[in-house]
Amino acid sequence: MANQRTDTKGATVKVTLMRSPVGFARNQGAVLRGLGLRRIRHTVEIKDTPSTRGMIHKVRHLVEVE
């Protein structure tokens, strides 16, 4: 069974962590972990859903989206 967050059927978006969450609000680090981002320049491909778009919007100053 595929993970719903990382299932690549349908539209996907690539998210890359560009800046460290250190020094920002603690909940922003939790959002990055929820997206699956672990270290700087780490890229994950996730489903393009309204919930993931909201998570990306919350940490838009730390990530790059393709």
C-alpha positions as CSV (number, residue, x, y, z in Angstrom):
1,M,0.0,0.0,0.0
2,A,1.4,3.4,-1.1
3,N,1.8,6.2,1.3
4,Q,-0.9,8.8,0.6
5,R,1.4,11.7,1.1
6,T,4.1,10.4,-1.4
7,D,1.9,8.5,-3.9
8,T,2.9,9.9,-7.3
9,K,-0.4,9.3,-9.1
10,G,-1.9,12.5,-10.3
11,A,-0.4,16.0,-9.8
12,T,2.8,16.2,-7.7
13,V,5.0,19.0,-6.5
14,K,8.7,19.0,-5.7
15,V,9.7,20.8,-2.5
16,T,13.3,21.5,-1.6
17,L,14.4,22.7,1.8
18,M,16.7,25.7,1.2
19,R,17.1,27.3,4.7
20,S,17.4,25.8,8.1
21,P,14.3,26.1,10.4
22,V,16.6,26.9,13.4
23,G,15.7,30.4,14.7
24,F,12.1,30.2,13.4
25,A,8.9,29.2,15.2
26,R,9.0,25.6,16.5
27,N,5.8,24.7,14.6
28,Q,7.5,25.5,11.3
29,G,10.0,22.8,12.0
30,A,7.1,20.4,12.6
31,V,5.6,21.4,9.3
32,L,8.9,20.6,7.5
33,R,9.1,17.2,9.2
34,G,5.4,16.6,8.1
35,L,6.4,17.3,4.5
36,G,9.2,14.8,4.8
37,L,12.1,17.3,4.6
38,R,15.0,16.4,6.8
39,R,18.1,18.5,5.8
40,I,19.1,21.4,3.7
41,R,18.8,20.7,-0.1
42,H,16.7,17.6,0.6
43,T,14.0,17.3,-2.1
44,V,10.7,15.4,-1.8
45,E,7.9,14.9,-4.3
46,I,4.5,15.1,-2.7
47,K,0.9,15.1,-3.9
48,D,-0.5,18.5,-4.8
49,T,-3.4,18.8,-2.5
50,P,-4.9,21.7,-0.6
51,S,-3.5,20.5,2.7
52,T,0.1,20.2,1.4
53,R,-0.3,23.6,-0.3
54,G,-1.2,25.0,3.0
55,M,1.8,23.4,4.6
56,I,4.1,24.8,1.9
57,H,2.6,28.2,2.3
58,K,3.4,28.2,6.0
59,V,7.1,27.6,5.4
60,R,7.4,29.3,2.0
61,H,10.4,31.4,3.2
62,L,12.4,28.1,3.9
63,V,11.6,26.0,0.8
64,E,11.7,26.2,-2.9
65,V,8.8,24.7,-5.0
66,E,9.0,23.3,-8.5
